[in-house]
Amino acid sequence: MAKTAIVVLSKSDLNNANAAPSRVLIDAVADGNGRASRFVYSPEEVVDLARRAERRLERSGLPQSERVGFEATFEHEGPSAKSYKFTATGRSVTLRRAVKGWVLVSIDEIKAYPAQAERVSYRATPKQIEEMQRRAVADLTPLAA
């Protein structure tokens, strides 16, 4: 994948439900997926993943100005057929929140196991975690013991 940041979802498109993948993103996803056509994310799905990650940030209450650096990794689900007994080769997508929006960090090969659900993991800076925790309990009043 190229060294330059590939914008998946620009800051101006964060609330645009009709935002489409750019040609650069389409090429990067095709390159990252290689010849694989199953258990991979399409460019349109990668844009949707960025929207999902942004919604996660919105639910946390973290201000826009403090979202830079937050990362989300999505691992594709495995084969759903019960008769499928072997692992499949799939892909994971890692996105990072930048000043200009969501950027593609990597597309990596993974082992997708039969009946495995999609796995999502989020990573935040210690400062972001502290702010999210503070906001999560900001409306609580302690009970008298």
DOPA-444007 format. One record per residue (C-alpha): x, y, z; residue in three letters. Coordinates in Angstrom, 3 decimals. Last residue first. Example, Ala and Ser with C-alpha at 12.3 -4.5 7.8 and 13.67 -1.06 7.14 Angstrom:
{X = 13.670; Y = -1.060; Z = 7.140; code = SER}
{X = 12.300; Y = -4.500; Z = 7.800; code = ALA}
END
This chain:
{X = -23.224; Y = 5.891; Z = 52.066; code = ALA}
{X = -24.612; Y = 8.959; Z = 50.310; code = ALA}
{X = -25.098; Y = 8.192; Z = 46.653; code = LEU}
{X = -22.712; Y = 9.819; Z = 44.172; code = PRO}
{X = -24.206; Y = 11.988; Z = 41.416; code = THR}
{X = -23.850; Y = 10.779; Z = 37.850; code = LEU}
{X = -24.078; Y = 13.072; Z = 34.791; code = ASP}
{X = -20.317; Y = 13.157; Z = 34.161; code = ALA}
{X = -19.977; Y = 9.362; Z = 34.331; code = VAL}
{X = -19.478; Y = 8.552; Z = 30.644; code = ALA}
{X = -17.922; Y = 11.974; Z = 29.965; code = ARG}
{X = -15.011; Y = 11.293; Z = 32.336; code = ARG}
{X = -14.509; Y = 7.818; Z = 30.868; code = GLN}
{X = -14.433; Y = 9.206; Z = 27.322; code = MET}
{X = -11.963; Y = 11.930; Z = 28.385; code = GLU}
{X = -9.639; Y = 9.400; Z = 30.039; code = GLU}
{X = -9.822; Y = 7.109; Z = 27.015; code = ILE}
{X = -8.990; Y = 9.991; Z = 24.675; code = GLN}
{X = -6.003; Y = 11.032; Z = 26.812; code = LYS}
{X = -4.745; Y = 7.427; Z = 26.949; code = PRO}
{X = -4.904; Y = 7.308; Z = 23.136; code = THR}
{X = -7.622; Y = 5.176; Z = 21.610; code = ALA}
{X = -7.868; Y = 1.731; Z = 20.079; code = ARG}
{X = -11.038; Y = 0.083; Z = 18.804; code = TYR}
{X = -11.553; Y = -3.549; Z = 17.942; code = SER}
{X = -14.194; Y = -5.098; Z = 15.714; code = VAL}
{X = -14.577; Y = -8.781; Z = 14.981; code = ARG}
{X = -17.027; Y = -10.026; Z = 12.369; code = GLU}
{X = -18.630; Y = -13.235; Z = 13.518; code = ALA}
{X = -16.878; Y = -16.575; Z = 13.143; code = GLN}
{X = -19.208; Y = -19.274; Z = 11.792; code = ALA}
{X = -16.257; Y = -21.061; Z = 10.127; code = PRO}
{X = -12.924; Y = -19.395; Z = 10.942; code = TYR}
{X = -11.452; Y = -16.459; Z = 9.061; code = ALA}
{X = -7.660; Y = -16.467; Z = 9.060; code = LYS}
{X = -6.348; Y = -12.979; Z = 8.443; code = ILE}
{X = -4.578; Y = -11.059; Z = 5.671; code = GLU}
{X = -4.092; Y = -7.364; Z = 6.308; code = ASP}
{X = -5.485; Y = -4.161; Z = 4.836; code = ILE}
{X = -3.754; Y = -1.187; Z = 6.366; code = SER}
{X = -3.939; Y = 2.378; Z = 7.637; code = VAL}
{X = -6.821; Y = 3.723; Z = 5.548; code = LEU}
{X = -7.762; Y = 7.259; Z = 6.539; code = VAL}
{X = -10.849; Y = 8.634; Z = 8.258; code = TRP}
{X = -11.317; Y = 12.410; Z = 8.192; code = GLY}
{X = -8.981; Y = 15.308; Z = 7.313; code = LYS}
{X = -7.686; Y = 15.769; Z = 10.856; code = VAL}
{X = -7.113; Y = 12.033; Z = 11.133; code = ALA}
{X = -9.182; Y = 9.153; Z = 12.466; code = ARG}
{X = -7.414; Y = 5.883; Z = 11.738; code = ARG}
{X = -8.701; Y = 2.854; Z = 9.829; code = LEU}
{X = -7.572; Y = -0.777; Z = 9.953; code = THR}
{X = -9.123; Y = -3.298; Z = 7.571; code = VAL}
{X = -8.983; Y = -7.061; Z = 8.070; code = SER}
{X = -8.900; Y = -9.579; Z = 5.262; code = ARG}
{X = -9.882; Y = -13.178; Z = 4.695; code = GLY}
{X = -8.249; Y = -16.537; Z = 4.164; code = THR}
{X = -10.633; Y = -19.317; Z = 5.030; code = ALA}
{X = -10.357; Y = -21.758; Z = 7.893; code = THR}
{X = -11.623; Y = -25.272; Z = 7.354; code = PHE}
{X = -14.795; Y = -27.168; Z = 8.211; code = LYS}
{X = -17.403; Y = -25.541; Z = 5.967; code = TYR}
{X = -20.494; Y = -27.764; Z = 6.388; code = SER}
{X = -22.058; Y = -25.258; Z = 8.743; code = LYS}
{X = -21.990; Y = -22.655; Z = 5.993; code = ALA}
{X = -21.345; Y = -19.178; Z = 7.421; code = SER}
{X = -17.753; Y = -18.764; Z = 6.273; code = PRO}
{X = -15.857; Y = -16.294; Z = 8.425; code = GLY}
{X = -16.609; Y = -12.685; Z = 9.298; code = GLU}
{X = -14.205; Y = -9.957; Z = 8.194; code = HIS}
{X = -11.899; Y = -8.405; Z = 10.774; code = GLU}
{X = -12.522; Y = -4.692; Z = 11.422; code = PHE}
{X = -9.864; Y = -2.548; Z = 13.060; code = THR}
{X = -10.654; Y = 0.920; Z = 14.405; code = ALA}
{X = -8.172; Y = 3.609; Z = 15.390; code = GLU}
{X = -8.447; Y = 6.930; Z = 17.264; code = PHE}
{X = -5.505; Y = 9.193; Z = 16.409; code = GLY}
{X = -7.476; Y = 12.406; Z = 15.883; code = VAL}
{X = -10.733; Y = 12.402; Z = 17.863; code = ARG}
{X = -9.924; Y = 15.265; Z = 20.260; code = GLU}
{X = -11.096; Y = 18.235; Z = 18.171; code = SER}
{X = -14.334; Y = 16.475; Z = 17.255; code = GLN}
{X = -15.294; Y = 16.240; Z = 20.953; code = PRO}
{X = -15.524; Y = 12.754; Z = 22.515; code = LEU}
{X = -19.143; Y = 12.035; Z = 23.423; code = GLY}
{X = -18.520; Y = 8.291; Z = 23.338; code = SER}
{X = -21.578; Y = 7.762; Z = 21.133; code = ARG}
{X = -20.087; Y = 10.129; Z = 18.529; code = GLU}
{X = -16.838; Y = 8.163; Z = 18.525; code = LEU}
{X = -18.689; Y = 4.922; Z = 17.853; code = ARG}
{X = -20.668; Y = 6.692; Z = 15.110; code = ARG}
{X = -17.324; Y = 7.660; Z = 13.515; code = GLU}
{X = -16.210; Y = 4.028; Z = 13.589; code = ALA}
{X = -19.435; Y = 2.941; Z = 11.901; code = ARG}
{X = -19.044; Y = 5.632; Z = 9.230; code = ARG}
{X = -15.464; Y = 4.481; Z = 8.587; code = ALA}
{X = -16.726; Y = 0.911; Z = 8.239; code = LEU}
{X = -19.304; Y = 2.146; Z = 5.711; code = ASP}
{X = -16.481; Y = 3.638; Z = 3.599; code = VAL}
{X = -14.684; Y = 0.272; Z = 3.816; code = VAL}
{X = -17.913; Y = -1.437; Z = 2.715; code = GLU}
{X = -18.033; Y = 0.711; Z = -0.421; code = GLU}
{X = -14.396; Y = -0.180; Z = -1.187; code = PRO}
{X = -15.242; Y = -3.899; Z = -0.847; code = SER}
{X = -14.283; Y = -5.772; Z = 2.314; code = TYR}
{X = -12.885; Y = -9.294; Z = 2.111; code = VAL}
{X = -14.228; Y = -12.710; Z = 3.150; code = PHE}
{X = -14.511; Y = -13.735; Z = -0.495; code = ARG}
{X = -12.871; Y = -12.159; Z = -3.541; code = SER}
{X = -9.200; Y = -12.745; Z = -2.857; code = ALA}
{X = -6.916; Y = -12.037; Z = -5.819; code = ARG}
{X = -5.236; Y = -9.129; Z = -4.082; code = GLY}
{X = -7.371; Y = -7.732; Z = -1.294; code = ASN}
{X = -4.885; Y = -4.974; Z = -0.464; code = GLY}
{X = -4.379; Y = -4.008; Z = -4.125; code = ASP}
{X = -8.116; Y = -3.929; Z = -4.817; code = ALA}
{X = -8.614; Y = -1.929; Z = -1.613; code = VAL}
{X = -5.887; Y = 0.537; Z = -2.647; code = ALA}
{X = -7.325; Y = 0.902; Z = -6.171; code = ASP}
{X = -10.841; Y = 1.605; Z = -4.877; code = ILE}
{X = -9.411; Y = 4.022; Z = -2.316; code = LEU}
{X = -7.521; Y = 5.979; Z = -5.000; code = VAL}
{X = -10.635; Y = 6.035; Z = -7.214; code = ARG}
{X = -12.575; Y = 7.576; Z = -4.342; code = SER}
{X = -15.243; Y = 5.671; Z = -2.438; code = PRO}
{X = -18.752; Y = 7.135; Z = -2.502; code = ALA}
{X = -20.420; Y = 9.446; Z = 0.005; code = ALA}
{X = -24.198; Y = 9.048; Z = -0.231; code = ASN}
{X = -24.867; Y = 8.918; Z = 3.522; code = ALA}
{X = -23.078; Y = 12.250; Z = 3.942; code = ASN}
{X = -22.578; Y = 12.891; Z = 7.655; code = ASN}
{X = -18.831; Y = 12.263; Z = 7.722; code = LEU}
{X = -18.487; Y = 13.599; Z = 4.157; code = ASP}
{X = -16.854; Y = 16.957; Z = 5.007; code = SER}
{X = -14.346; Y = 15.200; Z = 7.260; code = LYS}
{X = -13.365; Y = 12.954; Z = 4.392; code = SER}
{X = -14.220; Y = 9.259; Z = 4.395; code = LEU}
{X = -11.649; Y = 6.747; Z = 3.191; code = VAL}
{X = -8.768; Y = 9.176; Z = 2.758; code = VAL}
{X = -5.645; Y = 7.377; Z = 1.611; code = ILE}
{X = -2.668; Y = 8.612; Z = 3.596; code = ALA}
{X = 0.507; Y = 8.547; Z = 1.564; code = THR}
{X = 2.879; Y = 5.603; Z = 2.002; code = LYS}
{X = 1.172; Y = 3.540; Z = -0.688; code = ALA}
{X = 0.000; Y = 0.000; Z = 0.000; code = MET}
END
